[in-house]
Amino acid sequence: MAGKKTIPVQYEDDSILVCEKPAGMPVQPDATRNVDLETYFKNYLFSKQEGEEEPYLTAVHRLDRPVGGLMVFAKTKQAAANLSEQIQNHEFEKCYQAVVCGELPEEFGSFEDYLLRDGKANMSRVVAWGTAGAKKAELEYELIDCIETKNGVLSWVLIMLATGRHHQIRVQFASRGIGLYGDTKYNPLFQKTKKKYIPLGLYSTRLAFCHPVTGEKMTFKTEPQGEAFELMDVEAY
């Protein structure tokens, strides 16, 4: 681990590991062969243990590569099964903060759509109910702040996910004409940018679930990071 950037660990015990994923880092190995979060923490656990057996570690939920923030890994199969069951039963709370381009229809609201994933293009889109392969996507949002900039209105939003679909937040907001800041995949305002990389204005800022062994309610929080959130702070004052 020497010489490498240290990834913050908020909590760790024999069953789980909660960390803060850097934006731009994949959760699992992909075609780029860049260092991924799962491999990083397997090496971290291996360096602490005695013996040569590969440590068990698995992600029970995902964050898109451009998204940073809180994630939880299971360190045992039993913990993985328990946390996965909490997610399926909507007992696992995931909250994000985002910066979107435009004004929201209301200060408090909810989006409900059906999303269809295109694996070849690595994209999802909103489709009509009943479309083969489509999955229901639900979220609630709350407006934190809204400012006028030289490039238009930006809104800072708290998002509570009820489902965890592929690119869900990005697709649902973009489909309503309020795409995420820096989203070159779904927001037309950024699709033709000449910049090689723009940090996505989306961050996982809160996780809450019951510990898979003790049953204790656990809550983890962090502050959002990235260009979009810095812009909101600077422009607001």
DRENPANU-559881 format. One record per residue (C-alpha): residue number from 1; x, y, z. Coordinates in nm, 2 decimals, always signed. Example, Ala and Ser with C-alpha at 12.3 -4.5 7.8 and 13.67 -1.06 7.14 Angstrom:
2
<1 <+1.23 -0.45 +0.78>>
<2 <+1.37 -0.11 +0.71>>
***
This chain:
237
<1 <+0.00 +0.00 +0.00>>
<2 <+0.30 +0.23 +0.03>>
<3 <+0.32 +0.51 -0.22>>
<4 <-0.04 +0.49 -0.31>>
<5 <-0.32 +0.73 -0.22>>
<6 <-0.50 +0.61 +0.09>>
<7 <-0.87 +0.57 +0.05>>
<8 <-1.06 +0.68 +0.36>>
<9 <-1.22 +0.40 +0.57>>
<10 <-1.51 +0.53 +0.79>>
<11 <-1.57 +0.21 +0.97>>
<12 <-1.44 -0.15 +0.98>>
<13 <-1.51 -0.47 +1.18>>
<14 <-1.51 -0.84 +1.11>>
<15 <-1.82 -0.82 +0.90>>
<16 <-1.82 -0.49 +0.70>>
<17 <-1.60 -0.21 +0.57>>
<18 <-1.74 +0.13 +0.50>>
<19 <-1.52 +0.36 +0.28>>
<20 <-1.53 +0.68 +0.07>>
<21 <-1.49 +0.59 -0.29>>
<22 <-1.29 +0.84 -0.50>>
<23 <-1.48 +0.98 -0.81>>
<24 <-1.34 +0.82 -1.13>>
<25 <-1.24 +0.49 -0.97>>
<26 <-1.42 +0.18 -1.08>>
<27 <-1.58 -0.04 -0.80>>
<28 <-1.46 -0.36 -0.97>>
<29 <-1.21 -0.46 -1.23>>
<30 <-1.30 -0.35 -1.58>>
<31 <-1.15 -0.33 -1.93>>
<32 <-0.94 -0.02 -1.85>>
<33 <-0.73 -0.23 -1.60>>
<34 <-0.72 +0.08 -1.37>>
<35 <-0.70 +0.01 -1.00>>
<36 <-1.04 -0.07 -0.87>>
<37 <-1.19 -0.03 -0.52>>
<38 <-1.26 -0.39 -0.46>>
<39 <-0.90 -0.50 -0.55>>
<40 <-0.76 -0.21 -0.35>>
<41 <-0.93 -0.32 -0.03>>
<42 <-0.86 -0.69 -0.09>>
<43 <-0.49 -0.60 -0.09>>
<44 <-0.55 -0.38 +0.22>>
<45 <-0.71 -0.67 +0.40>>
<46 <-0.44 -0.92 +0.28>>
<47 <-0.17 -0.69 +0.41>>
<48 <-0.32 -0.70 +0.76>>
<49 <-0.38 -1.08 +0.79>>
<50 <-0.17 -1.38 +0.85>>
<51 <-0.16 -1.65 +0.59>>
<52 <-0.19 -1.66 +0.21>>
<53 <-0.56 -1.71 +0.16>>
<54 <-0.74 -1.44 -0.04>>
<55 <-0.97 -1.24 +0.19>>
<56 <-1.34 -1.24 +0.12>>
<57 <-1.47 -0.90 +0.02>>
<58 <-1.77 -0.81 -0.20>>
<59 <-1.96 -0.49 -0.28>>
<60 <-2.33 -0.52 -0.19>>
<61 <-2.42 -0.21 -0.39>>
<62 <-2.26 +0.00 -0.67>>
<63 <-2.15 +0.35 -0.75>>
<64 <-2.10 +0.45 -1.12>>
<65 <-1.73 +0.51 -1.19>>
<66 <-1.77 +0.89 -1.21>>
<67 <-1.95 +0.90 -0.87>>
<68 <-1.77 +0.94 -0.54>>
<69 <-1.88 +0.88 -0.19>>
<70 <-1.98 +0.63 +0.07>>
<71 <-1.99 +0.25 +0.00>>
<72 <-2.01 -0.06 +0.21>>
<73 <-1.84 -0.39 +0.15>>
<74 <-1.92 -0.72 +0.31>>
<75 <-1.63 -0.92 +0.46>>
<76 <-1.82 -1.24 +0.50>>
<77 <-2.08 -1.43 +0.29>>
<78 <-2.33 -1.40 +0.57>>
<79 <-2.29 -1.02 +0.59>>
<80 <-2.33 -1.00 +0.21>>
<81 <-2.65 -1.20 +0.22>>
<82 <-2.80 -0.99 +0.51>>
<83 <-2.72 -0.66 +0.35>>
<84 <-2.85 -0.77 +0.01>>
<85 <-3.17 -0.87 +0.18>>
<86 <-3.20 -0.52 +0.34>>
<87 <-3.15 -0.36 +0.00>>
<88 <-3.42 -0.58 -0.16>>
<89 <-3.66 -0.50 +0.13>>
<90 <-3.59 -0.12 +0.10>>
<91 <-3.44 -0.12 +0.45>>
<92 <-3.10 +0.01 +0.33>>
<93 <-3.10 +0.39 +0.29>>
<94 <-2.89 +0.56 +0.03>>
<95 <-2.88 +0.93 +0.00>>
<96 <-2.69 +1.14 -0.26>>
<97 <-2.63 +1.51 -0.32>>
<98 <-2.63 +1.64 -0.68>>
<99 <-2.59 +1.96 -0.88>>
<100 <-2.82 +1.97 -1.17>>
<101 <-2.85 +2.22 -1.46>>
<102 <-3.18 +2.40 -1.43>>
<103 <-3.47 +2.45 -1.19>>
<104 <-3.66 +2.17 -1.02>>
<105 <-4.04 +2.17 -1.06>>
<106 <-4.09 +2.17 -0.68>>
<107 <-3.88 +2.21 -0.37>>
<108 <-3.98 +1.86 -0.26>>
<109 <-4.08 +1.59 -0.50>>
<110 <-4.05 +1.24 -0.64>>
<111 <-3.97 +1.08 -0.98>>
<112 <-4.11 +0.75 -1.09>>
<113 <-4.02 +0.60 -1.43>>
<114 <-3.94 +0.27 -1.61>>
<115 <-3.58 +0.24 -1.72>>
<116 <-3.45 +0.01 -1.99>>
<117 <-3.08 -0.06 -1.99>>
<118 <-2.87 -0.09 -2.31>>
<119 <-2.57 -0.30 -2.22>>
<120 <-2.38 -0.24 -2.54>>
<121 <-2.40 +0.14 -2.51>>
<122 <-2.37 +0.13 -2.13>>
<123 <-2.67 +0.36 -2.10>>
<124 <-3.03 +0.35 -1.98>>
<125 <-3.34 +0.54 -2.10>>
<126 <-3.69 +0.61 -1.98>>
<127 <-3.95 +0.39 -2.15>>
<128 <-4.32 +0.33 -2.13>>
<129 <-4.47 +0.10 -1.87>>
<130 <-4.49 -0.26 -2.00>>
<131 <-4.17 -0.23 -2.21>>
<132 <-4.00 -0.57 -2.21>>
<133 <-3.70 -0.57 -1.98>>
<134 <-3.78 -0.23 -1.82>>
<135 <-3.75 -0.18 -1.44>>
<136 <-3.93 +0.06 -1.22>>
<137 <-3.71 +0.34 -1.08>>
<138 <-3.82 +0.56 -0.79>>
<139 <-3.65 +0.84 -0.60>>
<140 <-3.74 +1.14 -0.38>>
<141 <-3.56 +1.47 -0.38>>
<142 <-3.53 +1.79 -0.18>>
<143 <-3.39 +2.12 -0.30>>
<144 <-3.10 +2.25 -0.10>>
<145 <-3.01 +2.56 -0.29>>
<146 <-3.06 +2.72 -0.63>>
<147 <-2.83 +2.99 -0.78>>
<148 <-2.80 +3.19 -1.11>>
<149 <-2.46 +3.16 -1.28>>
<150 <-2.32 +3.30 -1.60>>
<151 <-2.40 +2.96 -1.76>>
<152 <-2.75 +2.94 -1.62>>
<153 <-2.93 +2.81 -1.31>>
<154 <-2.77 +2.54 -1.10>>
<155 <-2.97 +2.35 -0.83>>
<156 <-2.82 +2.16 -0.54>>
<157 <-3.03 +1.86 -0.46>>
<158 <-3.06 +1.60 -0.19>>
<159 <-3.17 +1.26 -0.34>>
<160 <-3.31 +0.96 -0.16>>
<161 <-3.31 +0.65 -0.37>>
<162 <-3.59 +0.39 -0.33>>
<163 <-3.45 +0.17 -0.61>>
<164 <-3.10 +0.12 -0.74>>
<165 <-3.12 +0.11 -1.12>>
<166 <-2.84 +0.15 -1.37>>
<167 <-2.75 +0.53 -1.40>>
<168 <-3.09 +0.59 -1.23>>
<169 <-3.03 +0.94 -1.09>>
<170 <-2.86 +1.06 -1.41>>
<171 <-3.13 +0.93 -1.64>>
<172 <-3.43 +1.04 -1.44>>
<173 <-3.31 +1.40 -1.40>>
<174 <-3.19 +1.43 -1.76>>
<175 <-3.52 +1.30 -1.89>>
<176 <-3.68 +1.60 -1.73>>
<177 <-3.44 +1.85 -1.89>>
<178 <-3.24 +1.90 -1.57>>
<179 <-2.93 +1.69 -1.63>>
<180 <-2.65 +1.66 -1.38>>
<181 <-2.35 +1.90 -1.40>>
<182 <-2.06 +1.74 -1.58>>
<183 <-2.26 +1.45 -1.72>>
<184 <-2.12 +1.39 -2.07>>
<185 <-2.34 +1.08 -2.12>>
<186 <-2.69 +1.22 -2.06>>
<187 <-2.67 +1.60 -2.03>>
<188 <-2.67 +1.77 -2.37>>
<189 <-2.50 +2.08 -2.22>>
<190 <-2.18 +1.87 -2.16>>
<191 <-2.20 +1.61 -2.44>>
<192 <-1.99 +1.83 -2.68>>
<193 <-1.74 +1.95 -2.43>>
<194 <-1.37 +1.94 -2.53>>
<195 <-1.25 +1.88 -2.18>>
<196 <-1.12 +1.53 -2.13>>
<197 <-1.28 +1.48 -1.80>>
<198 <-1.54 +1.68 -1.60>>
<199 <-1.62 +1.56 -1.24>>
<200 <-1.98 +1.45 -1.22>>
<201 <-2.19 +1.65 -0.98>>
<202 <-2.31 +1.35 -0.79>>
<203 <-2.19 +1.22 -0.45>>
<204 <-2.30 +0.94 -0.21>>
<205 <-2.33 +1.13 +0.12>>
<206 <-2.53 +0.91 +0.35>>
<207 <-2.58 +0.54 +0.41>>
<208 <-2.80 +0.38 +0.68>>
<209 <-2.86 +0.02 +0.75>>
<210 <-2.87 -0.24 +1.03>>
<211 <-2.55 -0.42 +1.11>>
<212 <-2.57 -0.77 +0.96>>
<213 <-2.46 -0.94 +1.28>>
<214 <-2.57 -0.72 +1.58>>
<215 <-2.87 -0.56 +1.41>>
<216 <-2.76 -0.22 +1.54>>
<217 <-2.88 +0.07 +1.32>>
<218 <-2.57 +0.23 +1.17>>
<219 <-2.56 +0.57 +0.99>>
<220 <-2.26 +0.71 +0.79>>
<221 <-2.23 +1.06 +0.65>>
<222 <-1.98 +1.26 +0.45>>
<223 <-1.97 +1.60 +0.27>>
<224 <-1.99 +1.61 -0.12>>
<225 <-1.67 +1.67 -0.31>>
<226 <-1.60 +1.79 -0.66>>
<227 <-1.61 +2.08 -0.90>>
<228 <-1.99 +2.12 -0.91>>
<229 <-2.02 +2.15 -0.53>>
<230 <-1.72 +2.39 -0.51>>
<231 <-1.89 +2.60 -0.78>>
<232 <-2.21 +2.62 -0.58>>
<233 <-2.02 +2.73 -0.27>>
<234 <-1.82 +2.99 -0.45>>
<235 <-2.11 +3.13 -0.65>>
<236 <-2.34 +3.14 -0.35>>
<237 <-2.13 +3.38 -0.15>>
***
